Amino acid sequence: MTRVAVLGCGSWGTAFANVVADAGGADVEIWGRRTDVVDALNQRHENPDYFPDIALNPALSATTDVAKALNGAGFVVVAVPSQTLRENLAAWAELIPRDAVVVSLMKGVELGTSRRMSQVISEELDFPAEQVAVVSGPNLAREIVERQPATAVVACPHEPTAVRLQHICKSAYFRPYTTTDLVGVELGGAVKNVIALAVGVAVGMGFGDNAKASLITRGLAETVRLAVALGADEHTLAGLAGMGDLVATCSSALSRNRTFGEKLGSGMTVDEVITETRQTAEGVKSSESILALARTANVDVPITEAVVAMMHNDLSPAEALLAFMSRRAKPERYGMESGQDERPGGSPQ
């Protein structure tokens, strides 16, 4: 039976490990740093930090010994905060089997390099494209660990690898689809966190459904612009890893990024929200690297710019809203506008 190692027992790592255990086609072991969490997973079959009231599959085992988890693994699923990925991989590199497929559950872009998570994995491990994959989509962890119906996208440039991964995580309630468009899937997952922060801010400021719909729609447009400029298929962003993930993250109270934005919009400072929530809202840090990526590609991302200004440059939500609404009027060429502002007639300025 295929062995699957899941590195990280946060909410999504735990939920995905439970999906694989429920699917029944693999022997899955989850690694965590904390002995108390690992003991609870093994003895009570629950994660007391994230899902204390939900019974996990008793076949799911856990360990604090990363070498034990990785020994003989055919799939190595990585579920750590995106900004710690490179450091963790450097520590684990000698333990990861050279023939394993490394799977990213992370939805971020690395600060300083603007690398997608699959690129970081390939660089640090020197693995070929056919051994690096991504799982993304509308994946609110609590609903999945409650075994509510959910879908996802499994992406790898090498389609047979994507199909292999699809088979080990397909269960009665979790339906994965495959694609070879790694760029589109990863950028859809990363940028939607930034848009969800903006939607949360709007909600926290007391705005209604018009504002939310506008931010989601224009957020999708700038996600498509950026992804296509970097080689993605625009149709990927109309699917589960784009629109699907964006709607779920922007609409749900279970979304950490939206919740973070709501607290900021209601008057808390960034530091106050970080202290209170204690969980990783990937969009807070990744917003800077996504903006850097967009500027390198000469792509206009006004919502991302506003989020960076609020999160890192002390711009108030009211000032960010004014800056966004004061932008030059232009036609709506959905998702495919150039990086420059356009005159009403459509020609670039």
C-alpha positions as CSV (number, residue, x, y, z in Angstrom):
1,M,0.0,0.0,0.0
2,T,1.2,3.5,-0.8
3,R,2.6,5.5,2.1
4,V,1.6,9.1,2.4
5,A,3.4,11.5,4.8
6,V,1.6,14.7,5.7
7,L,4.0,17.3,7.1
8,G,2.1,19.7,9.3
9,C,-1.0,19.1,11.5
10,G,-2.7,22.4,11.2
11,S,-6.2,22.7,10.0
12,W,-5.7,21.9,6.3
13,G,-3.0,19.3,6.9
14,T,-5.2,17.5,9.3
15,A,-8.2,17.7,7.1
16,F,-6.3,16.4,4.0
17,A,-4.7,13.6,5.9
18,N,-8.1,12.5,7.1
19,V,-9.4,12.6,3.5
20,V,-6.6,10.3,2.4
21,A,-7.3,8.0,5.4
22,D,-11.0,7.9,4.5
23,A,-10.3,7.2,0.9
24,G,-8.7,4.0,2.0
25,G,-6.1,3.5,-0.7
26,A,-3.0,4.6,1.3
27,D,-1.3,4.3,4.6
28,V,-1.1,7.9,5.9
29,E,0.9,9.3,8.8
30,I,0.9,13.0,9.8
31,W,3.9,14.7,11.3
32,G,3.6,17.5,14.0
33,R,6.0,19.3,16.2
34,R,4.0,19.1,19.4
35,T,3.8,15.9,21.4
36,D,0.4,16.8,23.0
37,V,-1.3,17.2,19.5
38,V,0.4,14.0,18.2
39,D,-0.7,12.1,21.2
40,A,-4.3,13.3,20.8
41,L,-4.3,12.3,17.2
42,N,-3.1,8.8,18.0
43,Q,-5.1,8.1,21.2
44,R,-8.3,10.1,20.9
45,H,-8.3,10.5,17.1
46,E,-8.9,14.2,17.2
47,N,-6.9,17.4,16.7
48,P,-7.5,19.4,19.9
49,D,-6.2,22.7,18.5
50,Y,-8.4,22.9,15.4
51,F,-11.1,20.2,15.6
52,P,-11.6,19.1,19.2
53,D,-15.1,17.9,18.6
54,I,-14.6,15.9,15.4
55,A,-13.6,12.2,15.2
56,L,-10.9,11.5,12.7
57,N,-10.3,8.3,10.9
58,P,-8.7,5.9,13.5
59,A,-6.4,4.6,10.7
60,L,-4.7,8.0,10.6
61,S,-1.4,7.9,12.7
62,A,0.8,10.7,13.8
63,T,4.4,11.2,14.9
64,T,6.8,13.9,16.1
65,D,9.6,12.0,14.3
66,V,9.8,13.5,10.7
67,A,12.2,10.7,9.6
68,K,9.7,8.1,10.6
69,A,6.9,9.9,8.8
70,L,9.0,10.2,5.6
71,N,10.4,6.7,5.6
72,G,9.2,4.9,2.5
73,A,6.7,7.6,1.6
74,G,5.4,7.6,-2.0
75,F,3.7,11.0,-1.5
76,V,5.0,13.8,0.8
77,V,2.3,16.3,1.4
78,V,3.5,19.6,2.8
79,A,1.2,21.8,4.8
80,V,3.2,24.4,6.6
81,P,3.0,28.2,6.4
82,S,4.2,29.3,3.0
83,Q,6.9,31.6,4.3
84,T,8.5,28.8,6.2
85,L,8.6,26.3,3.4
86,R,12.1,26.8,2.1
87,E,13.6,26.6,5.6
88,N,11.7,23.4,6.4
89,L,12.6,21.8,3.1
90,A,16.3,22.4,3.7
91,A,16.0,20.6,7.0
92,W,14.0,17.7,5.5
93,A,15.7,17.3,2.1
94,E,17.9,14.4,3.0
95,L,15.0,12.5,4.5
96,I,12.5,12.9,1.6
97,P,12.7,9.8,-0.7
98,R,14.1,10.8,-4.1
99,D,11.3,9.0,-5.9
100,A,8.4,10.5,-3.9
101,V,5.9,13.0,-5.3
102,V,6.0,16.2,-3.2
103,V,2.5,17.8,-2.9
104,S,1.9,21.4,-1.8
105,L,-1.2,22.3,0.1
106,M,0.0,25.9,0.6
107,K,-1.6,28.9,-1.0
108,G,1.1,31.6,-0.9
109,V,4.0,33.2,-2.8
110,E,7.4,33.5,-1.2
111,L,8.6,36.8,0.1
112,G,11.8,38.1,-1.4
113,T,11.7,35.8,-4.4
114,S,8.0,35.8,-5.5
115,R,8.3,32.1,-6.1
116,R,5.3,29.9,-6.1
117,M,5.3,27.0,-3.7
118,S,6.0,24.4,-6.4
119,Q,9.0,26.4,-7.5
120,V,10.4,26.5,-4.0
121,I,10.0,22.7,-3.8
122,S,11.7,22.1,-7.1
123,E,14.6,24.4,-6.2
124,E,15.2,23.2,-2.7
125,L,14.8,19.5,-3.5
126,D,16.1,19.5,-7.1
127,F,13.0,17.5,-8.1
128,P,11.7,17.3,-11.7
129,A,8.3,18.7,-12.6
130,E,6.7,15.3,-12.7
131,Q,7.4,14.9,-9.0
132,V,5.9,18.1,-7.8
133,A,2.1,18.6,-7.5
134,V,-0.4,21.0,-5.8
135,V,-3.9,20.5,-4.3
136,S,-6.1,23.6,-4.3
137,G,-9.7,24.7,-4.6
138,P,-12.6,25.7,-2.3
139,N,-11.1,23.8,0.6
140,L,-12.5,25.2,3.9
141,A,-10.8,22.7,6.3
142,R,-13.6,22.4,8.9
143,E,-16.2,21.5,6.4
144,I,-14.0,18.9,4.9
145,V,-13.0,17.3,8.2
146,E,-16.8,17.2,9.0
147,R,-17.0,15.2,5.8
148,Q,-19.2,17.6,4.0
149,P,-19.2,17.3,0.1
150,A,-16.2,19.2,-1.4
151,T,-14.2,19.3,-4.6
152,A,-10.6,20.2,-5.3
153,V,-8.1,20.4,-8.2
154,V,-4.9,18.3,-8.3
155,A,-2.3,20.0,-10.5
156,C,0.9,18.7,-12.0
157,P,2.5,19.3,-15.3
158,H,2.8,15.6,-15.7
159,E,-0.8,14.3,-16.0
160,P,-0.1,10.7,-14.9
161,T,1.2,12.0,-11.6
162,A,-1.9,14.2,-11.1
163,V,-4.0,11.1,-11.8
164,R,-2.1,9.0,-9.2
165,L,-2.6,11.7,-6.6
166,Q,-6.3,12.1,-7.5
167,H,-6.8,8.4,-6.8
168,I,-5.4,8.4,-3.3
169,C,-7.5,11.3,-2.1
170,K,-10.8,10.6,-3.8
171,S,-13.4,9.6,-1.2
172,A,-17.2,9.5,-0.9
173,Y,-17.3,13.2,0.0
174,F,-14.1,14.6,-1.6
175,R,-14.0,14.8,-5.4
176,P,-10.7,15.9,-6.9
177,Y,-10.3,16.9,-10.5
178,T,-6.9,17.0,-12.4
179,T,-5.2,19.6,-14.5
180,T,-1.7,20.3,-15.8
181,D,-2.0,24.1,-15.3
182,L,0.2,24.4,-12.2
183,V,0.6,28.2,-12.6
184,G,-3.1,28.9,-12.8
185,V,-4.0,26.7,-9.8
186,E,-1.3,28.1,-7.6
187,L,-1.9,31.8,-8.4
188,G,-5.7,31.3,-8.0
189,G,-5.1,29.9,-4.6
190,A,-2.6,32.6,-3.5
191,V,-4.3,35.7,-4.9
192,K,-7.8,34.8,-3.5
193,N,-6.4,35.1,0.0
194,V,-5.5,38.8,-0.7
195,I,-9.0,39.4,-2.2
196,A,-10.6,37.8,0.8
197,L,-8.7,40.2,3.1
198,A,-10.2,43.1,1.1
199,V,-13.7,41.6,1.3
200,G,-13.3,41.2,5.0
201,V,-12.3,44.8,5.4
202,A,-15.4,45.9,3.5
203,V,-17.6,43.7,5.7
204,G,-15.9,45.1,8.8
205,M,-16.6,48.6,7.7
206,G,-20.3,47.8,7.4
207,F,-20.6,47.6,3.6
208,G,-23.1,45.3,2.0
209,D,-23.4,42.8,-0.8
210,N,-22.7,45.3,-3.7
211,A,-19.3,46.0,-2.3
212,K,-18.5,42.3,-1.7
213,A,-19.7,41.3,-5.2
214,S,-17.6,44.1,-6.7
215,L,-14.4,43.1,-4.9
216,I,-14.9,39.4,-5.7
217,T,-15.5,40.1,-9.4
218,R,-12.7,42.7,-9.8
219,G,-10.5,40.5,-7.7
220,L,-11.0,37.6,-10.1
221,A,-10.2,40.0,-13.0
222,E,-6.8,40.9,-11.5
223,T,-6.1,37.3,-10.7
224,V,-6.8,36.3,-14.3
225,R,-4.6,39.1,-15.6
226,L,-1.6,38.1,-13.5
227,A,-2.0,34.4,-14.0
228,V,-2.3,34.7,-17.8
229,A,0.7,37.0,-17.9
230,L,2.7,34.3,-16.2
231,G,1.6,31.5,-18.5
232,A,-1.6,30.2,-17.1
233,D,-4.7,29.1,-19.0
234,E,-7.4,31.7,-18.2
235,H,-10.0,28.9,-18.1
236,T,-8.4,27.5,-15.0
237,L,-9.4,30.7,-13.1
238,A,-13.0,30.2,-14.1
239,G,-12.9,26.8,-12.3
240,L,-12.5,25.4,-8.8
241,A,-9.0,26.7,-8.2
242,G,-10.0,30.2,-9.3
243,M,-13.6,31.3,-9.0
244,G,-14.6,28.4,-6.7
245,D,-11.8,29.1,-4.2
246,L,-12.3,32.8,-4.4
247,V,-16.1,32.6,-3.7
248,A,-15.6,30.2,-0.8
249,T,-12.9,32.2,0.9
250,C,-14.5,35.6,0.4
251,S,-17.9,34.4,1.5
252,S,-17.3,32.2,4.5
253,A,-16.8,33.0,8.2
254,L,-14.5,30.0,8.3
255,S,-12.0,31.8,6.1
256,R,-9.0,33.1,8.2
257,N,-8.2,35.8,5.6
258,R,-11.7,37.1,5.5
259,T,-11.9,37.1,9.3
260,F,-8.6,38.9,9.5
261,G,-9.9,41.6,7.1
262,E,-13.2,42.0,9.1
263,K,-11.3,42.7,12.3
264,L,-9.1,45.2,10.5
265,G,-12.1,46.9,8.9
266,S,-13.8,47.1,12.3
267,G,-11.0,49.3,13.7
268,M,-8.3,46.9,15.0
269,T,-4.7,47.3,13.9
270,V,-2.8,44.6,12.0
271,D,-0.7,43.8,15.1
272,E,-3.8,43.5,17.3
273,V,-5.5,41.2,14.8
274,I,-2.4,39.0,14.6
275,T,-2.2,38.8,18.4
276,E,-5.9,37.9,18.7
277,T,-6.2,35.3,15.9
278,R,-2.9,33.4,16.4
279,Q,-3.5,31.6,13.1
280,T,-1.8,32.1,9.7
281,A,-3.7,34.3,7.3
282,E,-1.5,33.6,4.2
283,G,-2.7,36.7,2.4
284,V,-1.2,39.1,4.9
285,K,2.4,38.2,4.0
286,S,1.9,36.9,0.5
287,S,0.2,40.2,-0.6
288,E,3.7,41.8,-0.8
289,S,5.2,39.1,-2.9
290,I,2.2,38.9,-5.2
291,L,2.4,42.7,-5.7
292,A,6.1,42.3,-6.5
293,L,5.3,39.6,-9.0
294,A,2.6,41.7,-10.6
295,R,4.9,44.7,-11.0
296,T,7.6,42.5,-12.6
297,A,5.0,41.3,-15.1
298,N,3.6,44.8,-15.6
299,V,0.1,43.7,-14.5
300,D,-2.3,46.1,-12.8
301,V,-3.6,44.7,-9.4
302,P,-5.3,47.6,-7.6
303,I,-7.0,45.5,-4.9
304,T,-3.7,43.8,-4.1
305,E,-2.1,47.2,-3.9
306,A,-4.7,48.5,-1.5
307,V,-4.3,45.4,0.7
308,V,-0.5,45.8,0.8
309,A,-1.0,49.5,1.8
310,M,-3.3,48.5,4.6
311,M,-1.3,45.6,5.9
312,H,2.2,47.0,5.6
313,N,2.1,50.7,4.9
314,D,-0.3,51.9,7.6
315,L,-3.0,53.1,5.2
316,S,-6.4,53.1,6.9
317,P,-9.3,51.1,5.4
318,A,-11.1,54.3,4.6
319,E,-8.1,55.7,2.8
320,A,-7.6,52.5,0.8
321,L,-11.2,52.5,-0.3
322,L,-10.9,56.1,-1.4
323,A,-7.8,55.3,-3.4
324,F,-9.5,52.3,-5.1
325,M,-12.7,54.2,-6.0
326,S,-10.8,57.2,-7.3
327,R,-9.0,55.3,-9.9
328,R,-9.4,56.4,-13.5
329,A,-12.6,55.3,-15.2
330,K,-12.1,52.6,-17.9
331,P,-14.0,50.0,-19.8
332,E,-14.6,46.5,-18.4
333,R,-12.7,44.1,-20.5
334,Y,-13.2,41.2,-18.1
335,G,-10.0,39.8,-16.9
336,M,-7.9,40.7,-19.9
337,E,-7.2,44.4,-19.4
338,S,-3.6,45.5,-20.1
339,G,-1.4,46.5,-17.2
340,Q,-1.9,50.1,-18.1
341,D,-5.0,52.3,-17.7
342,E,-7.0,52.7,-20.8
343,R,-8.9,55.6,-22.4
344,P,-12.7,55.2,-22.8
345,G,-12.1,54.3,-26.5
346,G,-10.0,51.4,-25.5
347,S,-6.5,52.4,-26.7
348,P,-3.7,52.3,-24.1
349,Q,-2.7,55.5,-22.5
